[in-house]
Amino acid sequence: MTAKRSELKRQLLEQARQRPSARSVSNIGLAGQASRPASRKVPERFTRFDAHPGYQQIALMRQGAEQLGLKDPFFKVHEGTAGATSVIDGRTCINFASYNYLGYSGDPRVNLASTQAVEQYGTSVSASRVVSGERPIHQQLEQAIAKAYQVDDAVVFVSGHATNVSTLGYLLGPKDLIVHDAYIHNSSLVGAQLSGAKRMSFSHNDLASLDALLERHRHQFERTLVVVEGLYSMDGDIPDLPELIALKNRHQAWLMVDEAHSFGVLGDTGLGLREHFNIDPREVDIWMGTMSKTLSGCGGYIAGSVPLVETLRYFAPGFLYSVGMPAQVAAPSLKVLELMPEEPERVEKLQAVSRYFLEQANARGMDTGPSIGAAVVPVIVGSSPLAAQLSHALFEQGMNVQPILHPAVPEKSARLRFFISCEHTQEQVDQTLDALEDLLSNA
Ligand SMILES: Cc1ncc(COP(=O)(O)O)c(C=O)c1O
């Protein structure tokens, strides 16, 4: 018996020696060559970071910029608070590249809340919240978010991106379906991939095609989640929330709305998409948002029912296995949530100056796509080199706006993307659009 076993072991070892494992074959890209004698030499390109496709793409981009005589438009260093104006390279410029929508980042009251939190709690909570990282300020912030949404509860994560990754990745599985708008943020895509659920996208804001998709496929899956954004950050347009709610109810699906850009921007008091449409917030299953925009901090949140929030608090990997939010990061968002209801004029100003921007851009014949004129307005110029050149030339004249280039958007819709703050003035808008009009007429 023992001799038989050791003979079997010897044969298995011999077979293993002769056959490279499936894992090592696919890792070095040699799948399909398994029948050839295995060479142990790995091509050098698989051992070098400078041969990585990502790095090669950066090199190509830099080469293109150099040929056009442009500086790399990314990683510009802002030397202070980035609001309607910002200091870059020692120069104050009009700034349309930051999502400080209600101007609270840099507000002395918000800064003070943060420094007081550091004094009270130190700079790190030094553990996952589940195991000794919990502080009163976490619960205060979550209660304030739940109150803003008029739902049962909320949970905050240390990153907005990780919020979507963990939430989708944990809640859905291989027997489920995720249907999302084609323009959904990368964080939701990555979360959907992680979940192992079947993923399908529908054309941007095309709810008839969403309906058709659900009609055809919903019954083949257990759970189904529809994911949309409250305000799309490339185009500045919004989904039809009442119609989405009707659809998701008809098809027994959950609806998740990512309010990264709509909270603070839409609705009379900035309470987001549901205030804009005057919808009962409990009609949406999962409200998601980030603290990095209007809320002037960092991190993300999920707001909704007790079972949803509790499940994520106990099991979402990006919450359970990650440190709790530092108090000085939680405090500014808590303060903003306290200030927002007292200062609705900020939302009013943001909406007025955004509408003004849209009207003035259109009056000058600029293509602003489907933007509704709420904090995000693109000017589509149709070519990545032109968008990069315009951004560079505007910067030379003291105006900072980010170009959005292929592959972030299709080449024909390369654009300048303007983020507007309640602190922008009509004069700043006029000055910028005049300069852009001039540049476009000479392009
Ligand atoms: C729609 C949307 N969701 C999620 C995120 C991720 O948020 P954060 O940058 O706060 O991690 C972003 C980032 O801008 C976003 O635009």
The ligand as an SDF file (V2000), in Angstrom:
LIG
                    3D

 16 16  0  0  0  0  0  0  0  0999 V2000
  -19.3750   59.6260  -10.1990 C   0  0  0  0  0  0  0  0  0  0  0  0
  -18.1900   59.3750   -9.3110 C   0  0  0  0  0  0  0  0  0  0  0  0
  -18.2490   58.3730   -8.4130 N   0  0  0  0  0  0  0  0  0  0  0  0
  -17.2120   58.0970   -7.6000 C   0  0  0  0  0  0  0  0  0  0  0  0
  -16.0600   58.8370   -7.6420 C   0  0  0  0  0  0  0  0  0  0  0  0
  -14.9250   58.5090   -6.7100 C   0  0  0  0  0  0  0  0  0  0  0  0
  -14.8920   59.4300   -5.6970 O   0  0  0  0  0  0  0  0  0  0  0  0
  -13.5500   59.9190   -4.9510 P   0  0  0  0  0  0  0  0  0  0  0  0
  -12.7830   60.7410   -5.9600 O   0  0  0  0  0  0  0  0  0  0  0  0
  -14.0810   60.7540   -3.8570 O   0  0  0  0  0  0  0  0  0  0  0  0
  -12.8210   58.7080   -4.5370 O   0  0  0  0  0  0  0  0  0  0  0  0
  -15.9660   59.8970   -8.5420 C   0  0  0  0  0  0  0  0  0  0  0  0
  -14.7410   60.7220   -8.5880 C   0  0  0  0  0  0  0  0  0  0  0  0
  -14.6580   61.8000   -9.0440 O   0  0  0  0  0  0  0  0  0  0  0  0
  -17.0460   60.1790   -9.4110 C   0  0  0  0  0  0  0  0  0  0  0  0
  -17.0000   61.1690  -10.2880 O   0  0  0  0  0  0  0  0  0  0  0  0
  1  2  1  0
  2  3  1  0
  2 15  2  0
  3  4  2  0
  4  5  1  0
  5  6  1  0
  5 12  2  0
  6  7  1  0
  7  8  1  0
  8  9  2  0
  8 10  1  0
  8 11  1  0
 12 13  1  0
 12 15  1  0
 13 14  2  0
 15 16  1  0
M  END
$$$$
